[in-house]
């Protein structure tokens, strides 16, 4: 049985505040997006085979994975029918094979849980064992007061009553209304905050998309009263508190920018993005969804693959942009 959770939505995005004519093609195709209706599927006596829901000779791979299963992959998962069986009474499935990442957990998985929350009645979020060590997953579910159960993906898992909410949008796209509801739910757990911080998220501990000239860049940022943050060193509650206090967030394209989810409306975000990259617009879209002012600077890269390259930022352009943004703020 299916029930409609969200009807068709047309998302219209606010263009970057400092959009240059030569960069229009980086954003023009993302200014409007149609999101398809979202349904909740109710399944009795369903089975989980590794990472996908299965019932009556049907794999619900569209709801569980980024890409459809090949015939060979289906055969491999069917072999789990001969494994030891585990059982769950009531479960809800919200993950896919990217959901363990910080950005994808908050932007893809949790929104599925949020829209299904009114139908949760004793249901536990079902998570594979490897999620036990992902602290932000556990902490975010605890903050939202949602119960969870881990399962062994090497065993067949039978679920008597399973809720299967669909994806709200393709990854990198957002239902603005839902994302702002989720922000409000997180922020109401914090004490009243003053919005005053200017935060730079460093990727110095990451393997890729680091700043080649970061030392000189940070010297510049000190002139504008920025604090340097390394997200990996902070727990979820610390990140929520810090970013809820941020009036200005700056960072290289990467998961740390997902923390704009905790920023108050009308705050500002600056993304350092790869030169000529017209594909990776998820943070531009998220900023628009959260009603944040989005700015950007395109950067030279050391390679052509935006996910495995490092960046060099033009310090003069950065200085000019920061002067423009902070002109009406007291330093």
C-alpha positions in Angstrom: 0.0 0.0 0.0 1.2 3.5 -0.9 0.2 6.9 0.6 1.2 10.3 -0.8 3.4 12.2 1.5 4.5 15.2 -0.7 3.0 16.4 -3.9 4.9 17.8 -6.9 7.0 20.8 -5.8 8.7 23.4 -8.0 11.8 24.7 -6.3 13.0 28.2 -7.5 16.4 29.2 -6.2 17.8 32.5 -5.4 20.8 33.3 -7.6 24.3 33.9 -6.0 24.6 37.3 -4.5 27.9 37.9 -6.4 27.0 36.2 -9.7 29.4 37.2 -12.4 28.3 37.2 -16.1 31.0 34.8 -17.0 29.8 32.3 -14.4 26.1 32.3 -15.3 26.4 28.9 -17.0 27.6 27.4 -13.7 24.2 28.0 -12.1 21.6 28.7 -14.8 20.4 25.1 -15.2 19.8 24.8 -11.4 17.7 27.9 -10.9 14.5 25.9 -11.1 13.9 22.2 -10.2 10.7 20.1 -10.3 10.6 17.6 -7.5 8.4 14.5 -8.1 5.7 13.4 -5.6 6.9 11.4 -2.7 5.1 8.2 -1.4 5.3 6.1 1.7 5.2 2.4 1.0 3.8 0.1 3.7 5.2 -3.4 3.5 4.2 -6.4 5.6 6.6 -9.3 6.0 9.4 -7.7 3.9 13.0 -8.8 3.8 16.2 -6.9 3.9 18.9 -8.5 1.7 22.2 -6.7 2.6 21.2 -3.1 1.6 17.9 -3.4 -0.2 14.3 -4.2 0.7 12.7 -7.2 -1.0 9.2 -8.6 -1.1 7.2 -10.9 -3.5 10.0 -11.1 -6.1 10.6 -7.4 -6.2 13.7 -5.4 -5.2 12.9 -1.9 -4.0 16.3 -0.7 -5.2 15.0 2.7 -6.3 14.2 3.4 -2.7 17.3 1.9 -1.2 20.2 2.5 -3.5 21.6 5.3 -5.7 21.8 3.1 -8.7 19.5 0.2 -9.8 20.7 -3.3 -9.1 22.1 -5.3 -12.0 20.9 -8.9 -12.5 24.2 -10.2 -11.1 23.8 -8.1 -8.0 20.3 -9.3 -7.5 21.5 -12.9 -7.6 24.2 -12.2 -5.0 21.6 -10.7 -2.6 19.2 -13.6 -3.2 21.9 -15.9 -1.8 21.2 -14.4 1.6 18.0 -16.3 1.7 20.0 -19.3 2.7 21.8 -17.4 5.6 20.7 -17.2 9.2 17.6 -15.1 9.7 17.1 -12.1 12.0 13.7 -10.6 12.7 12.3 -7.2 13.4 8.8 -6.3 14.3 8.5 -2.7 13.1 11.1 -0.8 11.0 11.6 2.2 8.8 14.1 2.3 6.0 15.6 5.7 5.1 19.2 5.0 3.9 20.9 4.3 0.6 24.6 3.5 -0.2 25.7 7.1 0.3 23.8 7.8 3.6 26.8 7.2 5.9 28.4 10.4 4.7 27.7 13.5 6.7 26.2 15.5 3.9 24.0 12.7 2.6 22.8 11.7 6.1 21.5 15.2 6.8 20.3 16.1 3.3 19.0 12.8 2.0 18.3 10.3 4.8 16.9 12.5 7.6 14.4 14.3 5.3 12.9 10.8 4.4 12.5 10.1 8.1 11.0 13.5 8.8 8.2 13.2 6.3 7.3 9.7 7.5 7.4 10.7 11.2 3.6 10.8 11.6 3.3 7.2 10.6 6.0 6.0 13.1 4.4 4.0 15.9 7.0 1.9 17.6 9.0 1.7 14.4 12.8 1.7 14.6 15.2 3.1 12.0 17.0 0.1 10.5 20.8 0.6 10.2 23.6 -1.8 9.2 26.1 -2.6 11.9 28.8 -0.3 10.4 26.6 2.7 11.4 27.3 1.9 15.1 30.5 4.0 14.8 29.1 6.9 13.0 28.5 9.3 15.9 26.5 12.0 14.1 24.0 9.4 12.9 23.4 8.2 16.5 23.4 11.7 17.9 21.0 13.1 15.4 18.5 10.3 15.9 18.7 10.8 19.7 18.1 14.5 19.3 15.0 13.8 17.2 13.9 11.2 19.8 13.9 8.4 17.1 14.7 4.8 18.1 17.0 2.7 15.9 18.1 -0.9 15.5 21.2 -2.3 13.9 21.3 -5.4 11.7 23.9 -7.7 10.3 23.9 -7.1 6.5 25.3 -10.6 6.0 22.0 -12.1 7.3 18.5 -12.1 5.9 16.4 -9.7 8.0 12.7 -10.2 8.1 10.5 -7.2 9.0 6.9 -7.7 9.9 5.9 -4.1 9.3 8.1 -1.9 7.3 7.8 1.8 6.4 9.6 2.8 3.2 9.5 6.5 2.5 10.8 7.6 -1.0 13.6 10.0 -1.7 12.4 13.6 -1.6 14.7 14.5 -4.5 17.8 13.5 -6.3 20.8 14.0 -4.2 21.9 17.6 -4.2 18.3 18.9 -4.5 16.1 19.8 -1.6 12.5 20.4 -0.6 13.0 23.8 1.0 10.0 23.6 3.3 11.1 20.3 4.7 14.7 21.3 5.2 13.7 24.4 7.1 11.4 22.3 9.3 14.3 20.0 10.1 16.5 23.0 10.9 13.9 24.4 13.3 13.6 21.0 15.0 17.4 20.9 15.7 17.7 24.5 16.7 14.9 24.4 19.2 17.1 22.0 21.3 19.7 24.7 21.7 19.8 27.6 24.2 19.1 31.0 22.7 22.0 32.0 20.5 23.5 35.3 19.3 24.5 35.2 15.6 28.0 36.7 15.5 30.6 34.2 14.4 32.5 34.1 11.1 33.6 30.6 10.5 36.1 29.1 8.1 35.9 25.3 7.7 39.4 23.9 7.0 39.9 20.7 5.1 43.5 20.3 6.2 42.7 16.8 7.6 40.9 15.7 4.4 42.6 13.7 1.6 41.3 16.0 -1.2 40.0 19.5 -1.9 42.5 21.1 0.5 43.7 24.6 -0.1 47.2 24.8 -1.5 47.7 28.3 -0.2 45.8 27.8 3.1 48.5 29.5 5.3 48.3 32.7 3.4 44.5 32.4 3.2 44.1 32.0 6.9 46.3 35.1 7.5 43.9 37.0 5.3 40.9 35.7 7.2 42.3 36.8 10.5 42.0 40.4 9.3 38.2 39.8 9.0 37.8 38.1 12.4 37.3 34.5 11.2 37.6 31.4 13.4 39.0 28.3 11.8 37.0 25.2 12.4 37.9 21.5 11.7 34.6 19.7 11.6 36.1 16.3 12.2 37.3 17.5 15.7 33.7 18.4 16.8 30.8 16.3 17.9 27.3 17.0 16.5 26.1 19.2 19.4 29.2 21.4 19.2 28.7 21.8 15.5 25.0 22.7 15.9 25.9 25.3 18.5 28.8 26.8 16.5 27.0 27.1 13.2 23.8 28.3 14.7 25.9 31.3 15.9 27.5 31.9 12.5 26.6 35.0 10.6 29.1 34.1 7.9 30.3 30.6 6.8 33.2 30.0 4.4 34.6 26.8 3.1 35.8 24.7 0.2 33.2 22.5 -1.5 32.8 19.6 0.9 30.7 18.0 3.6 31.5 20.7 6.2 29.3 23.1 4.4 26.3 20.9 5.2 26.4 22.6 8.5 24.6 25.5 7.0 21.6 23.4 7.9 22.0 24.8 11.5 22.5 28.5 10.4 19.8 31.1 11.0 18.0 32.6 8.0 19.6 35.6 6.2 23.1 34.5 7.3 25.8 34.3 4.6 27.7 31.4 3.0 30.8 31.6 0.8 31.7 28.5 -1.2 35.1 28.0 -2.7 34.3 25.9 -5.8 36.3 24.5 -8.7 36.8 26.6 -11.8 34.3 25.7 -14.6 32.5 23.2 -12.3 28.8 23.5 -13.3 27.8 20.1 -11.9 28.4 20.3 -8.1 25.8 22.8 -7.1 24.4 21.1 -4.0 25.6 23.8 -1.6 24.3 26.6 -3.8 20.9 24.8 -3.8 21.0 24.1 0.0 21.8 27.7 0.8 18.8 28.8 -1.2 16.6 26.2 0.5 17.7 27.4 3.9 17.2 31.1 2.9 20.9 32.0 3.2 22.7 34.5 1.1 25.1 32.5 -1.1 28.4 33.8 -2.4 31.1 31.9 -4.3 34.6 32.2 -5.6 35.9 29.9 -8.4 39.3 28.5 -7.7 42.2 27.0 -9.7 42.5 23.2 -9.2 45.4 20.8 -9.4 43.4 18.2 -11.4 40.3 17.8 -13.5 38.4 15.5 -11.1 36.7 17.9 -8.7 36.4 15.3 -6.0 40.1 14.4 -5.9 41.8 17.7 -6.6 43.2 20.5 -4.4 42.3 24.2 -4.7 44.1 27.5 -4.9 42.1 30.6 -4.0 42.7 34.0 -5.4 43.5 36.0 -2.3 42.8 39.4 -3.9 39.3 38.3 -5.0 38.7 36.9 -1.6 39.7 40.2 0.1 37.4 42.2 -2.2 34.5 39.9 -1.5 35.0 39.9 2.2 35.2 43.7 2.2 31.9 43.8 0.2 30.1 41.3 2.5 31.3 42.8 5.8 31.0 46.5 4.8 27.8 46.9 6.9 29.1 45.0 9.9 31.2 46.3 12.7 34.6 44.6 12.9 
